[in-house]
Each structure stands twice: as structure tokens, then as C-alpha cells.
């Protein structure tokens, strides 16, 4: 599924694409991927987004992204429109990567409350 499609599915469920503001939240999402989901692919869509005109990265919920768990050389700003996905770089190592909105991946929705 593409980023915008995944976002629409989450919104239809009253949720949003997963985000994390702390390293604790990041590790909780990572544990979910590794132990509950048993995901073996290489891309998981998360809720980070950057406007085409540059500027800071925001979660799709509107909060500014402050956590820095990028893969080596990322974000490399190779795309004008950024979405952010987990990238499996080695077993159990999920790091952030920038990609365009046409990349396919599995996704995680998050409900607050």
C-alpha cells in the first residue's frame, strides 16, 4: 500500500499512521514489529511527512518530529515530497528513511486514548 492509501485506512478507523516522539515509543513500535507482527519485509510506513517546499519534518498528526533515528546517510533529500518509512537494514534494526509517496509498504495505525 502507498503512504496516502495507508493514511486513509488509518483515518477511516479513527486512527493515524504511527508516530513516536521518544526513544521509548520508538522501541515499543520496534518490539511490536518484531514480536507481534513478525514482519519480514523491508519497508513499514510511519506517519512522518515533509512538505515539498522543505522545512522541518512533521508527524501527520501535526507534531514536529524531534526524534533522530535515521539510517546512515538519511534523510538524503533525494525526493521533493517526503514520506517516512522504516527501513530494515539488518535483522531487528529498523531506522527511518525518506522516500516518495509512491513507495509500497505495510503500515501501522495508532489510536490515541
MMTF fields as JSON, N, C-alpha, C and O atoms, coordinates in Angstrom:
{
  "mmtfVersion": "1.0.0",
  "mmtfProducer": "UNKNOWN",
  "numBonds": 451,
  "numAtoms": 452,
  "numGroups": 113,
  "numChains": 1,
  "numModels": 1,
  "chainsPerModel": [1],
  "groupsPerChain": [113],
  "chainIdList": ["A"],
  "bondAtomList": [4, 2, 8, 6, 12, 10, 16, 14, 20, 18, 24, 22, 28, 26, 32, 30, 36, 34, 40, 38, 44, 42, 48, 46, 52, 50, 56, 54, 60, 58, 64, 62, 68, 66, 72, 70, 76, 74, 80, 78, 84, 82, 88, 86, 92, 90, 96, 94, 100, 98, 104, 102, 108, 106, 112, 110, 116, 114, 120, 118, 124, 122, 128, 126, 132, 130, 136, 134, 140, 138, 144, 142, 148, 146, 152, 150, 156, 154, 160, 158, 164, 162, 168, 166, 172, 170, 176, 174, 180, 178, 184, 182, 188, 186, 192, 190, 196, 194, 200, 198, 204, 202, 208, 206, 212, 210, 216, 214, 220, 218, 224, 222, 228, 226, 232, 230, 236, 234, 240, 238, 244, 242, 248, 246, 252, 250, 256, 254, 260, 258, 264, 262, 268, 266, 272, 270, 276, 274, 280, 278, 284, 282, 288, 286, 292, 290, 296, 294, 300, 298, 304, 302, 308, 306, 312, 310, 316, 314, 320, 318, 324, 322, 328, 326, 332, 330, 336, 334, 340, 338, 344, 342, 348, 346, 352, 350, 356, 354, 360, 358, 364, 362, 368, 366, 372, 370, 376, 374, 380, 378, 384, 382, 388, 386, 392, 390, 396, 394, 400, 398, 404, 402, 408, 406, 412, 410, 416, 414, 420, 418, 424, 422, 428, 426, 432, 430, 436, 434, 440, 438, 444, 442, 448, 446],
  "bondOrderList": [1, 1, 1, 1, 1, 1, 1, 1, 1, 1, 1, 1, 1, 1, 1, 1, 1, 1, 1, 1, 1, 1, 1, 1, 1, 1, 1, 1, 1, 1, 1, 1, 1, 1, 1, 1, 1, 1, 1, 1, 1, 1, 1, 1, 1, 1, 1, 1, 1, 1, 1, 1, 1, 1, 1, 1, 1, 1, 1, 1, 1, 1, 1, 1, 1, 1, 1, 1, 1, 1, 1, 1, 1, 1, 1, 1, 1, 1, 1, 1, 1, 1, 1, 1, 1, 1, 1, 1, 1, 1, 1, 1, 1, 1, 1, 1, 1, 1, 1, 1, 1, 1, 1, 1, 1, 1, 1, 1, 1, 1, 1, 1],
  "groupList": [{"groupName": "UNK", "atomNameList": ["N", "CA", "C", "O"], "elementList": ["N", "C", "C", "O"], "formalChargeList": [0, 0, 0, 0], "bondAtomList": [1, 0, 2, 1, 3, 2], "bondOrderList": [1, 1, 2], "singleLetterCode": "X", "chemCompType": "L-PEPTIDE LINKING"}],
  "groupTypeList": [0, 0, 0, 0, 0, 0, 0, 0, 0, 0, 0, 0, 0, 0, 0, 0, 0, 0, 0, 0, 0, 0, 0, 0, 0, 0, 0, 0, 0, 0, 0, 0, 0, 0, 0, 0, 0, 0, 0, 0, 0, 0, 0, 0, 0, 0, 0, 0, 0, 0, 0, 0, 0, 0, 0, 0, 0, 0, 0, 0, 0, 0, 0, 0, 0, 0, 0, 0, 0, 0, 0, 0, 0, 0, 0, 0, 0, 0, 0, 0, 0, 0, 0, 0, 0, 0, 0, 0, 0, 0, 0, 0, 0, 0, 0, 0, 0, 0, 0, 0, 0, 0, 0, 0, 0, 0, 0, 0, 0, 0, 0, 0, 0],
  "groupIdList": [1, 2, 3, 4, 5, 6, 7, 8, 9, 10, 11, 12, 13, 14, 15, 16, 17, 18, 19, 20, 21, 22, 23, 24, 25, 26, 27, 28, 29, 30, 31, 32, 33, 34, 35, 36, 37, 38, 39, 40, 41, 42, 43, 44, 45, 46, 47, 48, 49, 50, 51, 52, 53, 54, 55, 56, 57, 58, 59, 60, 61, 62, 63, 64, 65, 66, 67, 68, 69, 70, 71, 72, 73, 74, 75, 76, 77, 78, 79, 80, 81, 82, 83, 84, 85, 86, 87, 88, 89, 90, 91, 92, 93, 94, 95, 96, 97, 98, 99, 100, 101, 102, 103, 104, 105, 106, 107, 108, 109, 110, 111, 112, 113],
  "secStructList": [7, 7, 2, 2, 2, 2, 2, 2, 2, 2, 2, 2, 6, 6, 7, 3, 3, 7, 7, 7, 1, 1, 2, 2, 2, 2, 2, 2, 2, 2, 2, 0, 0, 0, 0, 0, 0, 7, 7, 7, 1, 1, 3, 3, 3, 3, 3, 3, 3, 3, 7, 6, 6, 7, 7, 7, 7, 3, 3, 6, 6, 1, 7, 5, 7, 7, 7, 7, 7, 5, 7, 6, 6, 7, 7, 7, 7, 7, 1, 1, 1, 3, 3, 3, 3, 3, 3, 3, 3, 3, 6, 6, 3, 3, 3, 3, 3, 3, 3, 7, 6, 6, 7, 7, 7, 3, 3, 7, 3, 3, 7, 7, 7],
  "xCoordList": [0.845, 0.0, 0.893, 1.978, 0.445, 1.176, 0.866, -0.108, 1.711, 1.599, 0.217, -0.411, -0.271, -1.579, -2.717, -3.698, -2.609, -3.625, -3.624, -4.681, -2.425, -2.309, -2.882, -3.579, -2.59, -3.127, -4.65, -5.292, -5.236, -6.693, -7.306, -8.357, -6.67, -7.168, -7.151, -8.124, -6.056, -5.974, -7.057, -7.719, -7.239, -8.24, -9.653, -10.489, -9.916, -11.234, -11.492, -12.643, -10.426, -10.537, -10.48, -10.453, -10.462, -10.367, -8.979, -8.815, -7.975, -6.584, -5.717, -6.229, -4.416, -3.45, -2.25, -2.083, -1.426, -0.206, 0.652, 0.707, 1.312, 2.075, 3.162, 3.789, 3.351, 4.408, 5.057, 4.5, 6.226, 6.879, 7.673, 8.438, 7.48, 8.146, 9.34, 10.166, 9.438, 10.533, 11.18, 10.599, 12.38, 13.035, 12.26, 12.271, 11.582, 10.776, 9.638, 9.365, 8.986, 7.919, 8.482, 7.86, 9.641, 10.294, 10.545, 10.23, 11.115, 11.405, 10.132, 10.128, 9.049, 7.775, 7.256, 6.77, 7.353, 6.935, 7.833, 7.347, 9.129, 10.082, 9.773, 9.826, 9.454, 9.112, 7.835, 7.733, 6.863, 5.618, 5.905, 5.37, 6.736, 7.073, 7.751, 7.414, 8.697, 9.499, 8.837, 9.099, 7.971, 7.431, 5.95, 5.51, 5.191, 3.76, 3.438, 2.673, 4.027, 3.694, 4.505, 4.028, 5.697, 6.595, 6.8, 6.728, 7.055, 7.219, 8.581, 9.598, 8.608, 9.876, 10.218, 11.212, 9.423, 9.703, 10.727, 11.375, 10.871, 11.889, 11.353, 12.128, 10.074, 9.548, 8.233, 7.325, 8.155, 6.939, 6.616, 7.445, 5.429, 5.038, 4.767, 4.062, 5.347, 5.067, 4.549, 4.49, 4.178, 3.451, 4.24, 3.653, 5.525, 6.302, 6.12, 5.951, 6.157, 5.913, 6.631, 6.718, 7.138, 7.776, 7.162, 6.969, 6.856, 6.262, 7.27, 8.48, 6.764, 7.629, 8.521, 9.526, 8.179, 8.984, 10.084, 10.717, 10.323, 11.368, 10.845, 9.639, 11.742, 11.339, 11.417, 11.901, 10.94, 11.041, 10.12, 9.203, 10.389, 9.573, 8.524, 8.819, 7.291, 6.188, 5.564, 5.577, 5.022, 4.171, 2.854, 2.476, 2.161, 0.909, -0.149, -1.178, 0.079, -0.817, -0.546, -1.298, 0.522, 0.841, 2.006, 2.5, 2.469, 3.607, 4.908, 5.082, 5.816, 7.127, 7.926, 7.933, 8.597, 9.408, 10.711, 11.468, 10.965, 12.192, 13.12, 14.311, 12.594, 13.408, 14.322, 13.922, 15.526, 16.505, 16.996, 17.999, 16.27, 16.639, 16.719, 16.082, 17.512, 17.668, 18.728, 19.685, 18.556, 19.586, 20.784, 20.69, 21.904, 23.108, 22.807, 22.22, 23.213, 23.024, 21.612, 21.327, 20.717, 19.323, 19.038, 19.702, 18.107, 17.395, 18.304, 19.01, 18.284, 19.173, 18.508, 19.133, 17.26, 16.522, 16.551, 16.648, 16.466, 16.503, 15.138, 15.02, 14.115, 12.772, 12.262, 12.62, 11.436, 10.868, 9.747, 9.554, 9.014, 7.937, 8.365, 8.625, 8.445, 8.961, 7.858, 6.936, 7.967, 7.241, 8.295, 9.418, 7.955, 8.976, 8.554, 7.438, 9.461, 9.211, 10.316, 11.438, 9.985, 11.043, 11.793, 11.203, 13.058, 13.861, 14.572, 15.299, 14.366, 15.034, 16.439, 16.617, 17.43, 18.807, 19.532, 20.474, 19.116, 19.612, 18.585, 17.712, 18.636, 17.593, 17.382, 18.325, 16.138, 15.7, 16.206, 16.053, 16.804, 17.268, 16.381, 16.533, 15.469, 14.564, 14.923, 14.871, 15.285, 15.68, 14.846, 14.274, 14.771, 13.958, 14.681, 15.908, 13.884, 14.375, 13.365, 12.17, 13.832, 12.893, 12.66, 13.566, 11.449, 11.071, 9.921, 9.363, 9.566, 8.432, 7.126, 7.116, 6.036, 4.725, 4.283, 3.266, 5.008, 4.628, 5.273, 5.025, 6.096, 6.691, 5.597, 4.667, 5.731, 4.773, 5.34, 6.547, 4.478, 4.899, 3.698, 2.569, 3.961, 2.948, 2.902, 3.782, 1.899, 1.77, 1.171, 0.595, 1.324, 0.797, -0.049, 0.408, -1.277, -2.149, -2.02, -1.715, -2.255, -2.187, -3.4, -3.755, -4.04, -5.16, -4.721, -4.107, -5.032, -4.738, -5.887, -7.059, -5.49, -6.52, -6.936, -7.797],
  "yCoordList": [-1.172, 0.0, 1.239, 1.221, 2.309, 3.568, 4.398, 4.132, 5.416, 6.222, 6.848, 6.712, 7.537, 8.198, 7.2, 7.503, 6.024, 4.984, 4.484, 4.305, 4.261, 3.801, 4.843, 4.495, 6.106, 7.189, 7.168, 7.314, 6.991, 6.963, 5.795, 5.951, 4.637, 3.47, 3.771, 3.495, 4.33, 4.665, 5.668, 5.5, 6.707, 7.735, 7.147, 7.54, 6.209, 5.552, 4.758, 4.539, 4.329, 3.577, 4.492, 4.012, 5.814, 6.76, 6.826, 7.133, 6.54, 6.497, 7.327, 8.019, 7.246, 7.898, 6.972, 6.016, 7.258, 6.463, 6.605, 7.677, 5.541, 5.522, 6.607, 6.894, 7.188, 8.171, 7.873, 7.141, 8.44, 8.291, 9.547, 10.029, 10.068, 11.298, 11.034, 11.923, 9.825, 9.489, 8.177, 7.414, 7.926, 6.655, 5.486, 4.39, 5.706, 4.645, 4.235, 3.048, 5.229, 4.926, 4.225, 3.297, 4.653, 4.005, 2.532, 1.667, 2.243, 0.85, 0.029, -1.168, 0.658, -0.062, -0.433, -1.546, 0.484, 0.187, -0.895, -1.814, -0.788, -1.789, -3.169, -4.168, -3.228, -4.512, -5.074, -6.28, -4.213, -4.649, -5.274, -6.333, -4.629, -5.143, -6.503, -7.437, -6.611, -7.824, -8.999, -10.147, -8.735, -9.856, -10.13, -11.276, -9.105, -9.303, -9.515, -10.409, -8.69, -8.696, -9.709, -10.209, -10.019, -10.947, -10.514, -11.329, -9.235, -8.659, -9.019, -8.876, -9.481, -9.866, -9.012, -9.282, -7.997, -7.129, -6.073, -6.154, -5.069, -4.071, -2.66, -1.768, -2.413, -1.066, -1.091, -1.862, -0.237, -0.077, 1.412, 2.224, 1.765, 3.162, 3.683, 3.055, 4.856, 5.554, 6.946, 7.298, 7.734, 8.969, 10.228, 11.307, 10.176, 11.385, 11.917, 11.155, 13.253, 13.881, 15.218, 15.94, 15.534, 16.83, 17.464, 16.795, 18.746, 19.445, 19.55, 19.493, 19.701, 19.761, 20.992, 21.013, 22.021, 23.235, 23.211, 24.239, 22.091, 21.982, 22.298, 22.25, 22.621, 22.916, 21.689, 20.641, 21.816, 20.709, 19.543, 19.675, 18.426, 17.226, 17.194, 17.462, 16.861, 16.766, 15.384, 14.74, 14.941, 13.759, 14.164, 15.334, 13.241, 13.587, 14.085, 14.611, 13.93, 14.458, 15.932, 16.557, 16.494, 17.905, 18.203, 19.331, 17.227, 17.463, 17.48, 16.702, 18.367, 18.42, 17.181, 16.801, 16.55, 15.369, 15.818, 16.596, 15.327, 15.679, 14.483, 14.658, 13.288, 12.088, 11.909, 12.208, 11.43, 11.297, 9.853, 9.501, 9.031, 7.619, 7.302, 6.368, 8.093, 7.93, 6.886, 6.72, 6.189, 5.294, 6.095, 7.312, 5.435, 6.11, 6.889, 6.354, 8.158, 8.992, 9.501, 10.106, 9.273, 9.709, 10.846, 10.931, 11.692, 11.739, 12.308, 13.291, 11.699, 12.161, 13.171, 13.67, 13.471, 14.5, 14.265, 15.21, 13.003, 12.677, 12.844, 12.693, 13.151, 13.336, 14.717, 15.242, 15.308, 16.628, 16.529, 17.451, 15.438, 15.221, 14.063, 12.973, 14.264, 13.23, 12.537, 13.173, 11.246, 10.475, 9.647, 9.525, 9.089, 8.415, 7.008, 6.76, 6.114, 4.696, 4.096, 4.602, 3.026, 2.243, 1.516, 1.082, 1.388, 0.632, -0.459, -0.166, -1.708, -2.811, -2.935, -3.378, -2.55, -2.555, -3.852, -4.236, -4.512, -5.829, -6.401, -5.655, -7.652, -8.2, -7.345, -7.022, -6.993, -6.22, -4.789, -4.129, -4.284, -2.894, -2.095, -2.172, -1.341, -0.528, 0.938, 1.449, 1.609, 3.005, 3.806, 3.248, 5.118, 5.951, 6.238, 6.319, 6.387, 6.643, 7.561, 7.478, 8.437, 9.241, 8.57, 7.966, 8.683, 8.055, 8.85, 9.724, 8.558, 9.286, 8.596, 7.474, 9.28, 8.773, 7.555, 6.952, 7.171, 6.013, 4.708, 3.659, 4.761, 3.536, 2.701, 3.233, 1.395, 0.475, -0.085, -0.296, -0.324, -0.948, -1.318, -0.916, -2.085, -2.332, -1.114, -0.258, -1.013, 0.194, -0.162, -1.234, 0.772, 0.609, 1.84, 2.974, 1.607, 2.695, 2.818, 1.846, 4.021, 4.29, 5.092, 6.079, 4.661, 5.409, 6.001, 5.321, 7.258, 7.894, 7.643, 7.612, 7.462, 7.315, 5.964, 5.75],
  "zCoordList": [0.0, 0.0, 0.0, 0.581, -0.645, -0.678, 0.568, 1.272, 0.837, 2.049, 2.195, 3.245, 1.151, 1.243, 1.414, 2.092, 0.819, 0.995, 2.434, 3.04, 2.976, 4.361, 5.321, 6.274, 5.073, 5.902, 5.865, 6.905, 4.687, 4.551, 5.318, 5.94, 5.283, 6.025, 7.527, 8.228, 8.011, 9.431, 9.82, 10.844, 9.013, 9.325, 9.326, 10.139, 8.418, 8.382, 9.656, 10.034, 10.315, 11.577, 12.797, 13.931, 12.572, 13.681, 14.274, 15.455, 13.459, 13.918, 12.966, 12.086, 13.157, 12.281, 12.113, 12.872, 11.125, 10.962, 12.21, 12.813, 12.593, 13.835, 13.83, 12.81, 15.007, 15.218, 16.567, 17.385, 16.787, 18.085, 18.379, 17.544, 19.576, 19.986, 20.902, 21.113, 21.444, 22.354, 21.918, 21.146, 22.417, 22.089, 22.688, 22.128, 23.829, 24.427, 23.488, 23.306, 22.9, 21.945, 20.709, 20.19, 20.237, 19.099, 19.401, 18.584, 20.58, 20.935, 21.1, 20.815, 21.558, 21.668, 20.279, 20.08, 19.323, 17.948, 17.354, 16.696, 17.583, 17.086, 17.661, 16.943, 18.941, 19.571, 18.964, 18.739, 18.7, 18.073, 16.712, 16.383, 15.939, 14.608, 14.727, 13.999, 15.637, 15.734, 16.411, 16.051, 17.401, 18.17, 17.924, 18.017, 17.614, 17.411, 15.937, 15.578, 15.1, 13.687, 12.893, 11.875, 13.326, 12.63, 11.175, 10.255, 10.988, 9.655, 9.083, 9.762, 7.85, 7.23, 6.01, 5.336, 5.716, 4.577, 4.94, 5.983, 4.062, 4.355, 4.533, 4.877, 4.318, 4.488, 5.254, 4.944, 6.253, 7.026, 7.046, 7.457, 6.611, 6.541, 7.948, 8.738, 8.243, 9.503, 9.154, 7.976, 10.14, 9.895, 9.657, 9.732, 9.377, 9.131, 7.726, 6.774, 7.606, 6.307, 6.245, 7.238, 5.078, 4.863, 3.628, 2.613, 3.712, 2.575, 1.434, 1.652, 0.24, -0.936, -0.944, -1.655, -0.17, -0.161, 0.894, 1.137, 1.511, 2.523, 3.904, 4.143, 4.812, 6.178, 7.061, 6.635, 8.298, 9.249, 8.887, 8.077, 9.5, 9.314, 10.417, 11.581, 10.029, 10.982, 10.904, 9.855, 12.021, 12.006, 11.377, 11.442, 10.782, 10.116, 11.095, 10.67, 12.373, 13.405, 13.703, 14.45, 13.126, 13.294, 14.21, 14.215, 14.993, 15.883, 15.089, 14.151, 15.469, 14.831, 15.231, 16.402, 14.27, 14.553, 15.208, 14.628, 16.409, 17.116, 17.3, 17.555, 17.174, 17.341, 16.128, 15.003, 16.345, 15.263, 15.218, 15.837, 14.474, 14.332, 12.842, 12.355, 12.133, 10.697, 10.389, 11.145, 9.285, 8.787, 8.304, 8.148, 8.066, 7.581, 6.308, 5.367, 6.282, 5.109, 4.902, 3.869, 5.856, 5.725, 6.708, 7.741, 6.428, 5.156, 4.075, 4.302, 2.921, 1.856, 0.939, 0.003, 1.198, 0.466, -1.036, -1.819, -1.432, -2.846, -3.509, -4.725, -2.731, -3.268, -2.895, -1.841, -3.736, -3.445, -2.424, -1.63, -2.43, -1.473, -0.594, -1.104, 0.69, 1.578, 2.348, 2.859, 2.421, 3.413, 4.116, 3.627, 5.234, 6.014, 6.366, 6.821, 6.145, 6.302, 7.157, 7.195, 7.831, 8.452, 7.359, 6.37, 7.535, 6.588, 7.378, 8.327, 6.996, 7.687, 7.122, 5.987, 7.904, 7.43, 7.778, 7.085, 8.815, 9.213, 10.172, 10.617, 10.509, 11.399, 12.646, 13.368, 12.875, 14.044, 14.091, 15.119, 13.017, 13.003, 12.062, 10.843, 12.616, 11.826, 12.022, 13.141, 10.948, 11.014, 10.038, 9.101, 10.25, 9.371, 8.061, 8.005, 7.016, 5.671, 4.999, 5.283, 4.11, 3.338, 1.991, 1.417, 1.505, 0.245, -0.346, 0.318, -1.572, -2.145, -1.79, -1.285, -2.06, -1.654, -2.435, -2.092, -3.474, -4.286, -3.838, -4.434, -2.798, -2.277, -1.614, -1.009, -1.742, -1.138, 0.156, 0.27, 1.123, 2.358, 3.204, 2.924, 4.232, 5.243, 6.132, 6.046, 6.986, 7.807, 9.15, 9.337, 10.086, 11.432, 11.749, 11.6, 12.186, 12.644, 14.158, 14.849, 14.657, 16.086, 16.496, 15.851, 17.583, 18.16, 19.478, 20.299, 19.681, 20.97, 21.926, 21.551, 23.199, 24.23, 24.517, 25.37]
}
